[in-house]
């Protein structure tokens, strides 16, 4: 077995870094968790679920998650406008990771 040297390693080239780039941010994991738990959710429902998020931040974060292919946005042509959000297959592939984090937190919180 060859010993690794941290001085020669590059975190930027890892899958960990890529995954973190998709889910890092103050609210992204909360949104993913809500969509995992509740399935199809409307914008105002997400806002009520995540009480501390502003409307602008929620909108921007949902657009980022959509651009990364983790969240699907379905807009219905009606008045008033109706928009629903759900996880894409790619977003659903994160569920085991989110579940593991929840389980770890339940086991280790004080």
Secondary structure, DSSP 8 states (H G I E B T S, - for coil): -----GGG--GGGSHHHHHHHHH-SSSHHHHHHHHHHHSSEEHHHHHHHSTT--HHHHHHHHHHHHHTTSEEEEEE-SSS-EEEEEE-HHHHTTHHHHHHHHHHHHHH--
